[in-house]
């Protein structure tokens, strides 16, 4: 029995020593140097130039109405008075008119604004669609 306890003690002390060495090895500081080729820099510059020419990209809008033309324009005016800072757009898709609001880059932004809009327009839904760049 005493024989086993000596091995346990030896094992435990070895474990503590190795653990301490491992922990101290992870606290070293250094510097990182990133090198990139001229070809990569050129490609990044081309991508930036291309992005300046793009006027739309995939984003999200909130659709608050789907129905007749007359009612669509009435709801648009009502919405604009309640939420003057949110852009509106009317889309005709045979045979219905749609009122979509906002230009949200992420679903999270759209869902955040949806909380406020749902109070006035409970049937509102978030749609993935092309939005205009600002």
N, C-alpha and C positions, 0 to 999 in steps of 0.2 A: 504494500500500500504506500509506504514511504517512497518507494522507487517511482511510482506513478506521479506522486505529487511533485517530485524534483523535476520530472519532465514537463509537467504542466507549468511549473514556475519558469523553467528555461524557455519554454515555448512562449509564454506570456511576455517575458522580458524581451525576447527576440522580436515579437510582434510590435511592442511599444517602440523599440529602437528603429525598426523599419518604417513604422508609421511616422515617427518624428522626422526621419530623413526624407520621406516622401513629401511631407507637409512643408518642410523648409525648402525643398527643391522647386516648389510651385510659386514661391514669392519673389523670384528673381525678376528684375526689370531689365528692359533692353529697348532697342529701337528697331523699328520696322521700316524698311526702305522699299518703296514700290517703284518698279521701273516699267515703263510701257514703250512700245515701239512707236515710231512715227506713223506707221500704218494705222494703228489703233486710234491715235489722236486724230488722224484725218477722217476715219470712219465716224468718230464721235462728232466732229465738226459738221460732217455731211448730214448726220441724223438731226442735229440741232437746226440746220438750215431747212431741212425737210419739214420739221415740226412747225416752223414758222409759217409755212404755206398751208398747212392743214387748218380748215375752218370748222370742221366737225369731228367728233369722235364718239365712241360708245359710252353712253352714260345712262341716266335715269330721269324720267319725268313722272309726275303724278297725274293720272287721268281722273277728273272729277265729274265729267258728264259725258254721256253717250246718248244721242237722240236727235231731235229736230233742230233745224237751223235757228229758228226764232228763239227757242228756249236756250240754245247754246250761247247766243249772243247776250241774252238777259243774264245768264249765270256768269258769263265772263265779266260783265259790268259789276255784278254783285261781288264776285270774288276780288276784282281789282280794288274795290272800295274797302274790303275787309283785310286784304293782304297786298298793299300797294308795292311792296319791295320784291314780290315774286312775279317773274315774267309769265305771260300766258300765251298760248298758241291754239288756234282753232284749225282742225284738220278735217277735211271732208273725205270720207271713205264710203263709197256708195253702199247703201243708201243713207247712212247715218253721219252725223256731225259729232266730232269729239273735241272736248276741251281739255287740253293738257297744260299743266303748270310746272314751272321750275326748270332749271338746268342743273342737275346734280351729277357730280363726278363719280360719286360712290353710292352704293345702296344704303350705306350707313347714313349719309347725309339726307337722302330721300326719306328714309324711315324716321329720322329725327324730325323732319319738317312735317311728315305725315301725321304725327301725334297732334299737332295743332290744327291741321286741315281737317282731320277726321271729326273734330268737334262740330264743324259746320257742314261738312260733306261726308256723311258716314259711308257712302258707297265708293269713296275714293280708293284707287289702287295704284301701286307703283309698277311702272313699265320700263323695261330696258329698251332704249332707243337711241338714235343719234341725237346729240346735243351740240349746240354751237359753242365754239371757244370764245372766251371773253378776253 
